[in-house]
Amino acid sequence: MKQSTTNISRRHFLKITSLAGGGVLFGFEMLANVTAETVADAPLFSPNAYLSIDPQGIVTLLAPNPEIGQGVKTSIPMLLAEELDVDWNKVVVTQAVFDKEKYGNQSAGGSGAIRGRYEPIRKAGAVARQMLVAAAAQTWNVPEQECSTENGFVLHKASGKKLSYGELASKSATMPVPDNIKLKDPKDFKIIGKRINNVDNKGILTGKPLFGIDTRREGMLFCMVSRPPAFGKKLKSFDDTETRKIPGVKNVVRTDTVVAVLATNTWAAKKGRDALKVEWEDAGKLESTMEHVAAFKTLIQQKSDKPDRNDGNVEQALSSAKKVIESVYEVPVLSHAPMEPINYFADVKDGKADLYGPTQVPGNAIRDVAKALGIAEANITLGMPRQGGGFGRKLRADNVVEAAQISAAAKAPVQMLWTREDDMQGDFYRPNGMYRYQAAINANNELDGWYLSAVALNAGRAAASENFPAGALANYRCDSHGVQSNIQTGPWRAPTHNAIGFAEQSFLDEIAHELKKDPVAFRLELLEKAKTSPVGKVSYDIEKFKSVINLVSKMSNWGKNTPGRFKGFAAYYSFNTYVAEVAEVSVVNGKPKVHKVWAAVNCGQVVNLSGAENQVQGAIVDGLGHAWYSEVTFDKGAVQQKNFNAYKMMRMADAPPDVEVQFVATNEAPTGLGEPALPPIAAVVCNAIFAATGKRIRKLPFGNALAQKA
């Protein structure tokens, strides 16, 4: 077996304690505050998560990262099982509670969980395996080099002897920690890269109480909250006389600017909230979407004093151009709208808080609760159930703080639950944005200059200035602007990229059409320029970009269309991952039908093939559905789309019947996967619609635009 060797510090790697019943507990590093660049830096490990092996050989992993549907509760244990050389069917996975000292930075966001855990977890499994081998070798009085492992057993093939990991667990605790470890060569992987069912599948399918909304505790009251009906409003007064008459209502409390109704069941809490007489008053400007758009139109005509990037002389390129192509793209505000409504359980008493529920940032949640209640972080415990979606919404801990404040005020354990209408009005939305592009075409019919002026709500940087084709052009400039607002905005799946991917990739298609060049060939031509004549910093890997473009071209038989169907293309880089997509579309009476989507992905080593395909397909459907239907607008601070009847999501009838995914084969460490397939899909389909109709879509959602043109 070809193996790689890596040194590991005895001091930083392992704490070993005997378990009751003859087991062994391995404490190992899952890396706090890790990035792909720092994985190899010392110190590599500090106690964070625990692997236990009982006398029956059952391996238990406490998974530290929140599971929000991205599959890390399955894929992280796969890394461990691979290097440990254990039977996957004997792996048990348990979600860890929050513990900063043991687990470090426990969070879910930025498509970074596997990227940061890949090497540390493999090392943890390899160390445990080598200690088990050492225990077996000592038992048999044979050299360790003569021993091997397979499916939870240590083998001595020369004598035919074998011992299970369970039989060796106690003795392995007495073995010295190895000074260096051998990781498997990827060609020898038995688990990594295979299809493994999600560890929670059975529980989900059989309706087990896996989610925060399923929480039930002794003495718990159910809570509904009356919140401001618009951004710019605050609570003035309330009358709960009628509320307290509702059967089941037990209490009404006020915290900050909200009123909470506590009851013995959710329906009674809702009826009680409906009966409240609440008076709100203005606390700030009551903003509307039309005002934001008007401000956007003004700002995109202006140049920034400090451009995000400025190569060459764009103004000269534009002024001397044979032709200037100019287009403005627009994207709306979006809601996260996770299927599991916002909820949280809190029990605050005696200066302590017991918290349980959905959050992507448990560490931030504890910090924020401690600050809000004036108690020590050490007096707060937090458990993490499986979560019914996040998409960035739960990167804010407002639901945790709210539940804790209500519990403290009511002096009772509570489960706080939002309705869908609460969620639509109280989200931290994907900001709307506007993007003005100019392309200079020179006398040689070449793209000679690129200018982008971008503006978004509450944006520091509204654009991704290092994006392709930066580095491929002699003249390139990117300016960003922001319109400040009291309407809450925040990260939404693939922040910034989810908007720029649509605008940028659509505009590249416009340029290719104007130059009478094939969209795929045009991208490859620009990439070759970035390779042979780079201008400034090139922040993307040219060969990886090419790898997905070439692969998806082959997958989709690019250049050949079925009669009545048309193809669109886009390629995009985000979260260290490269994705190229092609969609096949027909348009009848102004209504598009997406028949198939092909996606080629270069994300490094795929850990769980089933989960990886799920993430790519899910991102494509999610991105397409939001681009087709979804939009949030405000009138005097109030959301106009209050539920799914107005905020439309993708229906099965409109979803692509087939999304084919292939991954570029590579042994490189994994990169991000939960988000990168989303940014290009809107442009892919809109480019296909242009090919079918000759109509360019520059404003999302495109379903509305097509309906108006039909």
MOURTA-V688112 format. One record per pair of residues at least 6 apart in sequence whose ideal C-beta (glycine too) atoms are under 7 Angstrom apart, sorted by the first residue. I is the first residue (numbers start at 1). GAP is how many residues later the second one is. Records with the same first field share a line. If there is no record, write none. Layout:
I = GAP / GAP
//
This chain:
1 = 184 / 187
2 = 183
3 = 179 / 180 / 181 / 182
4 = 179 / 181
5 = 175 / 177
6 = 117 / 174 / 175 / 177
7 = 172 / 173
8 = 36 / 115 / 119 / 172 / 173
9 = 33 / 34 / 35
10 = 167 / 169
12 = 17 / 31 / 32 / 33 / 34
13 = 15 / 16 / 32 / 114 / 164
14 = 12 / 13 / 14 / 113 / 163
15 = 12 / 32
16 = 8 / 9 / 10 / 157
17 = 8
18 = 6 / 152 / 155
19 = 6 / 33
21 = 33 / 34
22 = 33 / 147 / 148
23 = 29 / 30 / 31 / 32 / 146
24 = 29 / 145 / 146 / 148 / 149
25 = 25 / 27
26 = 24 / 25 / 98 / 102
27 = 20 / 23
28 = 17 / 20 / 21 / 23 / 96
29 = 15 / 16 / 17 / 19 / 91
30 = 18 / 19 / 34 / 73 / 74 / 87 / 90 / 91
31 = 8 / 73 / 85 / 86 / 89
32 = 14 / 16 / 72 / 73
33 = 71 / 72
34 = 82
35 = 81
36 = 79 / 80 / 540 / 633
39 = 77 / 80 / 81
44 = 76
45 = 75
46 = 58
47 = 55
48 = 16 / 54 / 55 / 56
49 = 13 / 15 / 47 / 53 / 54
50 = 12
51 = 8 / 10 / 29 / 73 / 77
52 = 8
53 = 6 / 112 / 113 / 116
54 = 112
55 = 111 / 114
56 = 110
57 = 33 / 95 / 107 / 108 / 109
58 = 32 / 34
59 = 22 / 25 / 27 / 31 / 32 / 33
60 = 32 / 34
61 = 16 / 19 / 30 / 32
62 = 32 / 34
63 = 10 / 13 / 14 / 30 / 31 / 32 / 33
64 = 32 / 39 / 42
65 = 7 / 11 / 41 / 43 / 48
66 = 40 / 42 / 293 / 294 / 296 / 318 / 321
67 = 6 / 28 / 319 / 320
68 = 40 / 292 / 319 / 321 / 322
69 = 320
70 = 38 / 43 / 545 / 604
71 = 127 / 537 / 540 / 543 / 544
72 = 41 / 42
73 = 20 / 22 / 126 / 127
74 = 122 / 124 / 125 / 534 / 537
75 = 39 / 532 / 533 / 536
76 = 41 / 45
77 = 14 / 16
78 = 113 / 114 / 118 / 529 / 530
79 = 38 / 39 / 42 / 43 / 46 / 113 / 528
80 = 41 / 44 / 45
81 = 7 / 10 / 44 / 110
82 = 40 / 43 / 102 / 107 / 108 / 109 / 110
83 = 39 / 42 / 43 / 46 / 100 / 101
84 = 41 / 44 / 45
85 = 44 / 64 / 65
86 = 65 / 66 / 79
87 = 64 / 65
88 = 103 / 108
90 = 62
93 = 106
95 = 289
96 = 7
97 = 284 / 285 / 286 / 287
98 = 8 / 264 / 265 / 268 / 284 / 286
100 = 263
105 = 258
106 = 256 / 257
107 = 253 / 254 / 256
108 = 252 / 282
109 = 251 / 283 / 286
110 = 465
111 = 464 / 561 / 562 / 563 / 564 / 565
112 = 560
114 = 493 / 556
115 = 461 / 555 / 556 / 557
118 = 551 / 552
119 = 550
122 = 61
123 = 58
126 = 55 / 56 / 57
127 = 50 / 51 / 54
129 = 20
130 = 48 / 51
131 = 41 / 44
132 = 22 / 33 / 36 / 40
133 = 11 / 14 / 16 / 21
134 = 10 / 41
135 = 33 / 36 / 37 / 40
136 = 11 / 18 / 27 / 32
137 = 6 / 7 / 10
139 = 24 / 32
140 = 16 / 21
142 = 14
146 = 10 / 12
147 = 7 / 8 / 9
148 = 7 / 9
149 = 6
152 = 12 / 13
153 = 9 / 10 / 11
154 = 8 / 9 / 14
155 = 7
186 = 419 / 481
192 = 413 / 415
193 = 412 / 413 / 416
194 = 415
195 = 414 / 415
196 = 412 / 414
197 = 413
198 = 413
200 = 10 / 186
203 = 7
204 = 6
210 = 175 / 176
211 = 129 / 174 / 175 / 176 / 177
212 = 131 / 132 / 133 / 144 / 145 / 146 / 173 / 175
213 = 127 / 128 / 130 / 204
215 = 130 / 141 / 142 / 200
217 = 128 / 130 / 196
219 = 193 / 194
220 = 193 / 194 / 195
221 = 29 / 41 / 42 / 43 / 191 / 193
222 = 41 / 42 / 43 / 44 / 47 / 193 / 195
223 = 37 / 38 / 39 / 46 / 183 / 191 / 192 / 193 / 194
224 = 37 / 45 / 46 / 49 / 193
225 = 33 / 34 / 35 / 177 / 191
226 = 32 / 33 / 47 / 50 / 52
227 = 31 / 195 / 199
228 = 6 / 7 / 29 / 52
229 = 51 / 196 / 409
230 = 56 / 406 / 407 / 408
231 = 56 / 255 / 256 / 257 / 406
232 = 50 / 51 / 52 / 53 / 54 / 55 / 254 / 405
233 = 47 / 48 / 49 / 50 / 404
234 = 23 / 46 / 47 / 49
235 = 22 / 23 / 24 / 43 / 45
236 = 43 / 44 / 45
237 = 42
238 = 21 / 38 / 39 / 40 / 41
239 = 38
240 = 12 / 36
242 = 33
243 = 6 / 9 / 18 / 29 / 32 / 33
244 = 8
246 = 22 / 25 / 26 / 29
247 = 21
248 = 15 / 16 / 17 / 20
249 = 12 / 14 / 19 / 23
250 = 12 / 13 / 14
251 = 11 / 159
252 = 7 / 9
253 = 7 / 153 / 156 / 157
255 = 150 / 151 / 154
259 = 17 / 19
260 = 146
261 = 8 / 11 / 12 / 15
262 = 7 / 148 / 150 / 152
263 = 6 / 9
266 = 151
284 = 202
285 = 201
286 = 350 / 351
287 = 198 / 199 / 200 / 347 / 350
288 = 346 / 347 / 348
289 = 344 / 345
292 = 140 / 165 / 191 / 193
295 = 188
296 = 138 / 159 / 187
299 = 156 / 182 / 184
300 = 28 / 134 / 136 / 153 / 155
303 = 176
304 = 175 / 176 / 177
307 = 170 / 171 / 172
308 = 153 / 155 / 157 / 170 / 171 / 172
309 = 156 / 157 / 161 / 167 / 168 / 169
310 = 167
311 = 164 / 165 / 224 / 225
312 = 162 / 163 / 164 / 223
313 = 162
314 = 135 / 137 / 161 / 162 / 163
317 = 123 / 131 / 132 / 158
318 = 6 / 120 / 122 / 131 / 133
321 = 119 / 120 / 121 / 127 / 128
322 = 119 / 120 / 121
323 = 118
324 = 114 / 115 / 116
325 = 114 / 116 / 185 / 186 / 189
326 = 111 / 112
327 = 110 / 180 / 183 / 371
328 = 106 / 107 / 108 / 370
329 = 106 / 173 / 174 / 177 / 369
330 = 104 / 368 / 369 / 370
331 = 101 / 102 / 168 / 171 / 369
332 = 100 / 299 / 300 / 368 / 369
333 = 96 / 97 / 98 / 99 / 299
334 = 95 / 96 / 158 / 292 / 296 / 298
335 = 89 / 92 / 94 / 297 / 312
336 = 55 / 56 / 57 / 91 / 156
337 = 86 / 310
338 = 50 / 51 / 52 / 53 / 55
339 = 49 / 50
340 = 18 / 47 / 48 / 49
341 = 76 / 77 / 78 / 79 / 82
342 = 57 / 76 / 81
343 = 14 / 15 / 72 / 73 / 74 / 75
344 = 13 / 55 / 56 / 59 / 72
345 = 11 / 12 / 58 / 70
346 = 7 / 9 / 57 / 58 / 61 / 68
347 = 7 / 60 / 66
348 = 25 / 56 / 59 / 60
349 = 62
351 = 24 / 28
352 = 27
353 = 16 / 20 / 22 / 26 / 27 / 51
354 = 27
355 = 10 / 14 / 25 / 26 / 27 / 45 / 49
356 = 27 / 29
357 = 28 / 43
358 = 27 / 29 / 36
359 = 6 / 35 / 38 / 41
360 = 30 / 34 / 35
361 = 34 / 36
362 = 20 / 22
364 = 33
365 = 17 / 32 / 35
366 = 11 / 14 / 16
367 = 10
368 = 29 / 32 / 33
369 = 11 / 31 / 32 / 35
370 = 6 / 7 / 10
372 = 29 / 32 / 33
373 = 31 / 35
387 = 7
391 = 101 / 102
392 = 98 / 99 / 100 / 101 / 103
393 = 34 / 35
395 = 95 / 96
396 = 32 / 94
399 = 17
402 = 14
403 = 11 / 13
406 = 8 / 10
407 = 6 / 7
420 = 223 / 224
421 = 221 / 222
424 = 215 / 217 / 218 / 219 / 223
425 = 214
427 = 61
428 = 60 / 61 / 62
429 = 59 / 60 / 203
430 = 62 / 68
431 = 25 / 26 / 27 / 28 / 58
432 = 24 / 25
433 = 21 / 22 / 23 / 29 / 66
434 = 21
435 = 17 / 19 / 68
436 = 17
437 = 14 / 15 / 70
438 = 13
439 = 8 / 10 / 11 / 72
440 = 8 / 9 / 35
441 = 6 / 7 / 73
442 = 6
445 = 70
447 = 26 / 64
448 = 26 / 27
449 = 24 / 26
450 = 19 / 23 / 26
451 = 26
452 = 11 / 26 / 27
453 = 26
454 = 8 / 9 / 25 / 26 / 27
455 = 7 / 26 / 27 / 28
456 = 6 / 26
457 = 26 / 28 / 30 / 32
458 = 24 / 26 / 27 / 31
459 = 21 / 23
460 = 22
461 = 19
462 = 18 / 19 / 20
463 = 15 / 17 / 37
464 = 32 / 33 / 36
465 = 13
466 = 71 / 73
467 = 33 / 37
468 = 72 / 77 / 105
469 = 57
470 = 6
471 = 59 / 63 / 64 / 65 / 66 / 67
472 = 54 / 55 / 57 / 58
473 = 62
474 = 61
487 = 147
492 = 6
493 = 129 / 182 / 185
494 = 80 / 181 / 184 / 185
497 = 77 / 182
498 = 180 / 181
501 = 71 / 178 / 179 / 182
502 = 125 / 180 / 181 / 198
505 = 65 / 67 / 175 / 178
506 = 177 / 180 / 181 / 192
509 = 10 / 178 / 181
510 = 186
512 = 6 / 7 / 10
515 = 7
519 = 50
520 = 29 / 33 / 38 / 49
523 = 26 / 48
524 = 22 / 25
527 = 15 / 18 / 19
530 = 8 / 12
531 = 11
540 = 33
544 = 34 / 58
545 = 26 / 28 / 33
547 = 55 / 117
548 = 23 / 30 / 31 / 32 / 52 / 53 / 54 / 116
549 = 22 / 31
551 = 49 / 111 / 113
552 = 28 / 29 / 30 / 46 / 47 / 48
555 = 43 / 45 / 105 / 107
556 = 11 / 26 / 42
558 = 9 / 11 / 24
561 = 6
564 = 22
565 = 19 / 20 / 21 / 30
566 = 19 / 122 / 125 / 126
567 = 15 / 16 / 17 / 121 / 124
568 = 14 / 15 / 17 / 116 / 117 / 118 / 119 / 120 / 123
569 = 13 / 115 / 118
570 = 11 / 110 / 113 / 114 / 117
571 = 8 / 9 / 109
572 = 7 / 107 / 108
574 = 101 / 102 / 105
575 = 96 / 97 / 100 / 101
576 = 95 / 96
577 = 24 / 25 / 26 / 94 / 95 / 96 / 99
578 = 24
579 = 20 / 22 / 97 / 98 / 101
580 = 20
581 = 16 / 17 / 18 / 99 / 100 / 103
582 = 16 / 102
583 = 11 / 14 / 101 / 102 / 105
584 = 11 / 12 / 104
585 = 7 / 8 / 9 / 10 / 100 / 103 / 104 / 107
586 = 7 / 9 / 106
587 = 102 / 105 / 106
589 = 121
590 = 116 / 117 / 119 / 120
592 = 97 / 114
594 = 30 / 62 / 91
595 = 61 / 62
596 = 60 / 62 / 64
597 = 23 / 59 / 62
598 = 62
599 = 17 / 21 / 60 / 62 / 78
600 = 62 / 64
601 = 15 / 60 / 62 / 63 / 76
602 = 62 / 64
603 = 60 / 67 / 68 / 69 / 70
604 = 62 / 64 / 65 / 66 / 67
605 = 61 / 62 / 63 / 64 / 65
606 = 6 / 57
607 = 63
612 = 51 / 61
613 = 48
615 = 58 / 59
616 = 45 / 61
617 = 42 / 44
619 = 56 / 58 / 59
620 = 39 / 57 / 61
621 = 29 / 34
622 = 56
623 = 55 / 58 / 59
624 = 26 / 57 / 58 / 61
625 = 24 / 25
627 = 54 / 55 / 73 / 74 / 75
628 = 22 / 26 / 73 / 74 / 75
629 = 19 / 20 / 72 / 74
630 = 17 / 18 / 19 / 71
631 = 70
632 = 7 / 9 / 15
633 = 7 / 8
634 = 6
641 = 6
682 = 18
686 = 11 / 16
689 = 6 / 8
690 = 6
695 = 14
697 = 8
699 = 6
//
